[in-house]
């Protein structure tokens, strides 16, 4: 439904996760009978959780831990782990910085050049643990580093930016030809973010295995304030899920996975993202709350240290428990920030659905409690 903003502009109403709620059906189940597993390409996972490629969330160690717990950790291949042989002192320094100095000092720390040999070694460390290996690059760095990444044996390649389009126009340099790149690459690629039906449909036509949904809505993002860009996530996920449905028909049966990325901070947000059509969620702040997360009680993303136009900040987060407790409990709090998978199972069981694909059909109502 469109509304008039003024005589010269109309806008479509969009909804956040806070604006909606799922509704129980006529059937309930035991949580033990619910499956939270999903598969992308040839890689099965026990839980629909990807650790976001942020230095405060995923290190080689936590990528391994998350893989052993049934999820997927995505390492930021442009982060401190690929710039410094030992990034631990720099992570500790960032956690100790005064708020007024944080952005400037992070810009300095992240100005150190990326070292291809460290990209190779970090991915090899994860592979040696026997879990699925995933690494992320921005579109700007993909041409430069992808050969190193593929040679290191990455299983899933993630191209992630504030927004990634299938048709980037540039007068100053040759842009990444996403369709040709994915076609030539013998590795499944997940791309994003996208926040609209049209953008997602074009990304799906490049051959991507998955599309990340969302930009400007994460806990550490200031994109909305800086650029005026934001995708209310309930509507964005539903729109991209619609693109997946139409592309499935267009392509003769090729299924592209939809991954909600941003604005997913609690177990309730995870439930609503899946209800709106996501196959999985990419978690940042939700996992940064773990006591064994590399951020040491702080959370930030790549946008926080952009050399010219930072669009994020370092934020303080409450450390609740170990990563396993964040995912599987027992929860020491009642606000939806711990035992995320237990809560998802309970919600699916309460509404009567046995697996994630079924749960995408759950009834949803507009319930703007956050207004």
Helices and strands as residue ranges (DSSP letters): E 2-6, E 9-12, G 17-19, E 20-22, G 31-33, E 38-40, E 43-45, E 49-51, H 60-68, E 72-76, G 80-82, H 88-96, H 99-109, H 116-128, E 134-137, H 139-151, E 156-160, H 178-184, E 188-194, H 197-204, E 210-213, H 223-227, H 233-250, E 257-261, H 267-275, E 280-283, H 285-288, E 298-299, G 302-305, E 315-316, H 323-328, H 340-350, H 356-359, E 364-366
